[in-house]
Amino acid sequence: MLKFIVIFFLFFWIVFKLGGFLVRMFFGNMANQSRQNTTQQNYQQRQPSEGNVHIDYVPKQKKGKVDKHDFKGGDYVDYEEV
C-alpha cells in the first residue's frame, strides 16, 4: 500500500512539473508574438503619412534681444489622454 501511494504522488508530481513547463512554454510564445504584433502596430500608427503637415502661421523672428513683455502667449491646446 505504501508503494502505491509513493508511486501515485511521484506520478502526479512529474505530471505537475512537466505540465507547468509545457504551459509556460506555450503561453510564453503566445505572449511574445502578441507583444511583437502590438509593438509593430504601434510603430506603424506613429509614422506620419506624406502630406498631412499643414502650418497656418509662422511668426516673424526678431533679431537681437527678446523682451518678455512682447510675448502675448500661445494658443491653448487641449490635452487628451490616450
C-alpha positions as CSV (number, residue, x, y, z in Angstrom):
1,M,0.0,0.0,0.0
2,L,2.8,2.4,0.8
3,K,4.5,1.7,-2.5
4,F,1.2,2.5,-4.3
5,I,0.9,5.9,-2.5
6,V,4.5,6.8,-3.3
7,I,4.2,5.9,-7.0
8,F,0.8,7.8,-7.1
9,F,2.4,11.0,-5.7
10,L,5.5,10.7,-7.8
11,F,3.4,10.3,-11.0
12,F,1.3,13.4,-10.2
13,W,4.4,15.4,-9.2
14,I,6.0,14.6,-12.5
15,V,2.9,15.5,-14.4
16,F,2.5,18.7,-12.5
17,K,6.1,19.8,-13.2
18,L,6.0,18.7,-16.8
19,G,2.6,20.3,-17.4
20,G,3.7,23.6,-15.9
21,F,6.8,23.7,-18.1
22,L,4.7,23.0,-21.2
23,V,2.1,25.6,-20.3
24,R,4.7,28.2,-19.7
25,M,6.4,27.4,-23.0
26,F,3.1,27.5,-24.9
27,F,1.7,30.7,-23.4
28,G,5.2,32.3,-23.3
29,N,5.4,32.0,-27.1
30,M,1.9,33.4,-27.5
31,A,2.7,36.4,-25.2
32,N,5.9,37.1,-27.2
33,Q,4.0,37.0,-30.5
34,S,1.3,39.2,-29.1
35,R,3.8,41.7,-27.8
36,Q,5.7,41.8,-31.1
37,N,2.4,42.4,-33.1
38,T,1.3,45.2,-30.7
39,T,4.7,46.9,-30.9
40,Q,4.7,46.6,-34.7
41,Q,1.2,48.1,-35.0
42,N,2.1,51.0,-32.6
43,Y,5.2,51.7,-34.7
44,Q,3.1,51.8,-37.9
45,Q,0.5,54.1,-36.4
46,R,3.1,56.6,-35.2
47,Q,4.6,57.0,-38.7
48,P,3.1,60.2,-40.2
49,S,1.9,59.8,-43.8
50,E,3.1,62.1,-46.5
51,G,1.5,65.5,-46.9
52,N,-0.5,65.7,-43.6
53,V,1.5,68.5,-42.1
54,H,0.0,71.9,-42.5
55,I,1.4,75.1,-40.9
56,D,-1.0,78.0,-40.9
57,Y,1.2,80.7,-39.4
58,V,4.9,81.2,-38.8
59,P,5.7,84.2,-36.6
60,K,8.4,86.7,-37.7
61,Q,11.7,86.3,-35.9
62,K,13.1,89.4,-34.2
63,K,16.8,89.9,-34.3
64,G,18.5,91.0,-31.1
65,K,17.3,90.9,-27.6
66,V,13.9,89.2,-26.9
67,D,11.7,91.1,-24.5
68,K,9.5,89.1,-22.1
69,H,6.7,91.7,-22.4
70,D,6.4,91.2,-26.1
71,F,5.2,87.7,-25.7
72,K,1.4,87.6,-25.9
73,G,1.0,83.9,-25.1
74,G,0.1,81.0,-27.3
75,D,-3.0,79.0,-28.2
76,Y,-4.4,76.6,-25.6
77,V,-4.1,73.1,-26.8
78,D,-6.5,70.6,-25.2
79,Y,-4.7,67.6,-23.7
80,E,-6.4,64.3,-24.3
81,E,-5.2,61.2,-22.5
82,V,-4.9,58.3,-24.8
